Amino acid sequence: MRSSGLILIGAGGHAHACIDVVEHHGQYKIVGLLGQAGELGAEHFGYPVIATDNELPELARLHKYALIATGQIQTPDIRMRLYRRVVELGFEPPLIVAPSAHVSRHAVVGAGTIVMHGAIINAGARVGSNCIINCRALLEHDVTVEDHCHISTGAIVNGNVRVGEGSFIGSGTVVKEGVVLGNRCVVGMGLAVRDNQGDGSRFLGWSRV
C-alpha cells in the first residue's frame, strides 16, 4: 500500500511558498522535494530533496500524492510536462487551499491547483487543474481560468473574464470584466488589461511583443 505522503516536485522559491501553504492546510504530510541532481540532500525548511524526476516511477509506487511546485512566468511548459507525467504514473495531484483563502462553495477548482494565502475565488468561478492562484489574487464571479495558469500575487481578474490554458497574469494587474485572454498569454505586472488578447499574446505595458 502506498503512503499518503505528498511529494513536492520542485525545489526553488515557489516550492518554499508551497511548503508554507501545505503546512497551514494541514491535510498532507510532505515526504520530500524533487530537484536537480546537484540539489540532492539539500533541505528546504526541514524537508529534504530526495530525488530527481528520473525517480518518479519508483516514487509513484511508494507515495500517493504529488504537487507541482515549480513556478511559472514566461512559459507553462515545465509545469504542464510534469503534471501530465505524474498523472500518467498514477499520482493523485491534490487541491491545496490555504486556510486564509476563500473559495466559494459555488466555485469549482481542479486537481493539482494551489490557492495561496489570502486569495479569493468568488461564486461561479471555474479554475482548472495545475494552476497557481497566488497570494491575495482575486478571481471575481463567473471567471474561467483554464488548466496550467498562474494568476500572480495581488492580481484582480474581474467578472466573466476567461483566461486561456497556460497563461500568466502578473502581480497587481487588473483585467477588465468580460475580457478574454487566449491560451499561453503572458501579461506583465501592474497593468490594466481592457481588451481581448489572442493566443500567445505578450501584453507587457508599453510594448506588445
Secondary structure, DSSP 8 states (H G I E B T S, - for coil): --EEEEEEE--SHHHHHHHHHHHHH-S--EEEEE--GGGTT-EETTEEEEE-GGGHHHHHHHEEEEEE----SS-SHHHHHHHHHHHHTT-B---EE-TTSEE-TT-EE-TT-EE-TT-EE-TT-EE-SS-EE-TT-EE-TT-EE-TT-EE-TT-EE-TT-EE-TT-EE-TT-EE-TT-EE-TT-EE-SS-EE-S-B-TT-EE-SS-B-
